[in-house]
Amino acid sequence: MKCPFCGHTDSKVIDSRPTDDGTSIRRRRQCIACGKRFTTYEKVETIPLIVIKKDNNREPYCREKIESGILRSCHKRPISADQIRKLVDAIETELFNLEEREIPVQQIGEIVMNHLKGLDAVAYVRFASVYREFKDVNTFMEEIKKILEPEK
């Protein structure tokens, strides 16, 4: 591992532990040359996930796009950054557990909405309004009625 301070290519691991979500390992390292310490994270390499867009174009999966959509939906809502991070982690875990190489953007949107519904109803409706391209107030009302009706 290359030292971020001096560029030396040799370091030793001082401490190693799993992250809170258990999906990666956090390692504290010390550079052999300069003695400075730094942190690295080790993650399992996953197969690249390709997203099939509405126009049938394909592009690589990008966590930041999901995060960005959720952040916009949760704007000025009582939801912490940690809750959002955990939500995106859960969504990403669900996506990769599908073990598909290609996944339609519609399926990703549905997974995001299912997770948002349990977190915050307003954020859910905001996301749904953009994702489902609501055209009028009646469409909004239909979606709100779905939230207010108890699940059968």
N, C-alpha and C positions, 0 to 999 in steps of 0.2 A: 504494500500500500504506500503510495507516494505521499510524503509529508507536505501538508499545505503551506508550511512555513519556510522550509529550506529546500524542498524538492527531492530530498533523499528518498531512495526507493525501499529502504528497509525500516520496519517498525516492529515493535512487539506489543502483543495484546496484554493489557493490564487487568481489564475487567470485561466480562461478557455476560449479558442477560437478555431475556426476551423483552420485547416492547409490551406495553399494556394490552394491545389487541392480539398479541401472540403471532402476528404475521411476519415479524422480522426480528433480527437479533441486533442489539445495540452493543457496540464494542468500543471500549476506551483503549486507545493506542498511545504508545510513546515512541517518538522518533529516536532511532539509535544514534544518529549524528548530532542533532541539536538538543535532544532531551525534552522538547515540547510535546504536550499531549493534545490529542484531538479525538473526535468521535466519528465512527463510521456505522453505517447500518447495512445489514446483509439481508436480502430478500430472496425468496425462491423465484427463479426465473420462470415466467409463465409463457405460454404460447401467445404469439401476438394476436390480438383480437381485432377483427375488422368490422367496422360499422357500415351497414348498408343504409344509405340515406334515402329519403322519400323519392328522389329522382333516380334511384338505383345506382348512383355513384357510390364508390367505396372509399373509405378513409380509415386510417388507424384509430383505434380507440384512444380517447383523450380524457383522462380523469378530470382535468381542469374545466372541461366543458360542462360536465355534470355539476361540479362544484360551483361554477359560475351561475348556472341556472338556479340552483338551490339557494345560493346567496341572494340573488335578485328576488326570489320568492319569499325569502325570510326577512327582507329589508324592513327595519323598524318593528320587528316582532320580538317577543321575549325569548329568543333562542340564542344560546351561547355558541361561540366559535367551536368549542369542544363538542357540543351536540351535533353541529353541522359536520365536523370532521368524522365523528362516529357514524353519522348517517351515510356519508359518502363511502366510508370503509365498508359498511354493511351492504350497500348497493353494489359496490365493486366486488365484494366477496360473492354475492349472489350471481352476478354476471359471470365471473370466472368459474363458479361451480357448475354453470350450465355446460361447461366443457365444449362449447361451440367455437369454431374458428371465425365464423361470421354471424353477426346478430343484427336484426333490423332495428333501426332507430326507434320504431314504434314500440318494440318490446322493451327497450331501455326506458322509454318514457313511462310505460305502464309500471315498471318496477320502481322507478323514482316516485311516481304518484302514490303507489301502495305504501312506500316508506314515509312519504310526507304526510299522508292521511293520518297516520298514527302519531305524528309529531305535532302538527299544527294545522287546523282546518283552513285558516286564512292562507297560509303558505301553500297548502294543497290547491286551493281554488286559483290562486295566482299562477301557479305552475301550470295547472290544467288549462287555464284560459289561453296561455301562450302555446302550449303543446298541442292542444286540440283546436286551436285557432277559432275561438268563439267569435261568432259573427254578430250576435245581438244579445240583448239582456235576457231573452227567454232561454238561451243556451246556458247562461250563467245560472239562472234560476233552477234549471233542471239539475245542474251539477250540485248546487247547494242543497236541493231536496234530497239527493242521494246521500249526502253527508248527514242530514238531519234525521232521515228515516233509520230506525234500528235495523241492523243486518238480520236477515232471516236465515 
